[in-house]
Amino acid sequence: MATKKTAKAAGLTITLKKSLIGCKDNQIATAISLGLKKIGNTTVQPDNAQTRGKIAKIAHLVEVVEA
Protein backbone atom coordinates (compact mmCIF):
# COMPACT_ATOMS: atom_id res chain seq x y z
CA MET A 1 0.00 0.00 0.00
CA ALA A 2 1.27 3.47 -0.81
CA THR A 3 1.76 5.84 2.05
CA LYS A 4 0.86 9.51 1.89
CA LYS A 5 3.41 12.14 2.73
CA THR A 6 2.02 14.37 5.44
CA ALA A 7 5.01 16.65 5.93
CA LYS A 8 4.88 19.74 3.73
CA ALA A 9 7.99 21.51 2.55
CA ALA A 10 8.56 24.87 4.19
CA GLY A 11 7.43 27.72 2.00
CA LEU A 12 7.05 31.47 1.89
CA THR A 13 3.83 33.27 1.03
CA ILE A 14 4.73 36.43 -0.87
CA THR A 15 2.22 39.21 -1.61
CA LEU A 16 2.85 42.25 -3.81
CA LYS A 17 1.80 45.30 -1.77
CA LYS A 18 3.07 48.22 -3.88
CA SER A 19 2.95 49.01 -7.58
CA LEU A 20 5.77 48.14 -9.96
CA ILE A 21 5.27 51.45 -11.80
CA GLY A 22 8.43 53.53 -11.54
CA CYS A 23 10.59 50.62 -10.37
CA LYS A 24 13.86 49.67 -12.00
CA ASP A 25 13.74 47.05 -14.75
CA ASN A 26 15.59 44.48 -12.65
CA GLN A 27 13.08 44.87 -9.80
CA ILE A 28 10.16 44.38 -12.19
CA ALA A 29 11.83 41.27 -13.64
CA THR A 30 12.40 39.90 -10.14
CA ALA A 31 8.73 40.39 -9.18
CA ILE A 32 7.57 38.70 -12.38
CA SER A 33 9.97 35.79 -11.79
CA LEU A 34 8.26 35.29 -8.42
CA GLY A 35 4.86 35.27 -10.16
CA LEU A 36 3.79 38.75 -9.02
CA LYS A 37 2.30 41.06 -11.65
CA LYS A 38 -0.44 43.11 -9.99
CA ILE A 39 -0.94 44.55 -6.53
CA GLY A 40 -2.49 41.89 -4.33
CA ASN A 41 -1.05 38.91 -6.23
CA THR A 42 0.07 36.18 -3.85
CA THR A 43 2.37 33.25 -4.51
CA VAL A 44 3.92 30.46 -2.45
CA GLN A 45 7.62 29.89 -3.10
CA PRO A 46 10.10 27.45 -1.54
CA ASP A 47 12.19 28.79 1.33
CA ASN A 48 15.70 28.69 -0.14
CA ALA A 49 18.61 31.03 -0.80
CA GLN A 50 17.46 31.96 -4.31
CA THR A 51 14.00 33.00 -3.16
CA ARG A 52 15.40 34.93 -0.18
CA GLY A 53 17.71 36.83 -2.53
CA LYS A 54 14.82 37.79 -4.81
CA ILE A 55 12.80 38.95 -1.81
CA ALA A 56 15.73 41.06 -0.59
CA LYS A 57 15.87 42.83 -3.95
CA ILE A 58 12.17 43.88 -3.78
CA ALA A 59 11.62 43.84 -0.01
CA HIS A 60 10.08 47.34 -0.07
CA LEU A 61 7.35 46.14 -2.46
CA VAL A 62 6.28 42.83 -0.90
CA GLU A 63 4.99 41.28 2.29
CA VAL A 64 6.38 37.87 3.26
CA VAL A 65 4.78 35.32 5.59
CA GLU A 66 6.48 32.05 6.47
CA ALA A 67 4.06 29.21 5.84
QUITAGI-V225294 format. One record per residue. RES is the residue in three letters. BURIAL is 1 if it has 9 or more other ideal C-beta (glycine too) atoms within 8 Angstrom, else 0. Layout:
res=(RES,RES)
burial=(BURIAL,BURIAL)
This chain:
res=(MET,ALA,THR,LYS,LYS,THR,ALA,LYS,ALA,ALA,GLY,LEU,THR,ILE,THR,LEU,LYS,LYS,SER,LEU,ILE,GLY,CYS,LYS,ASP,ASN,GLN,ILE,ALA,THR,ALA,ILE,SER,LEU,GLY,LEU,LYS,LYS,ILE,GLY,ASN,THR,THR,VAL,GLN,PRO,ASP,ASN,ALA,GLN,THR,ARG,GLY,LYS,ILE,ALA,LYS,ILE,ALA,HIS,LEU,VAL,GLU,VAL,VAL,GLU,ALA)
burial=(0,0,0,0,0,0,0,0,0,0,1,1,1,1,1,1,0,0,0,1,0,0,1,0,0,0,1,1,0,1,1,1,0,1,0,1,0,0,0,0,1,0,1,0,1,0,1,0,0,0,1,1,0,1,1,0,1,1,0,0,1,1,0,1,0,0,0)
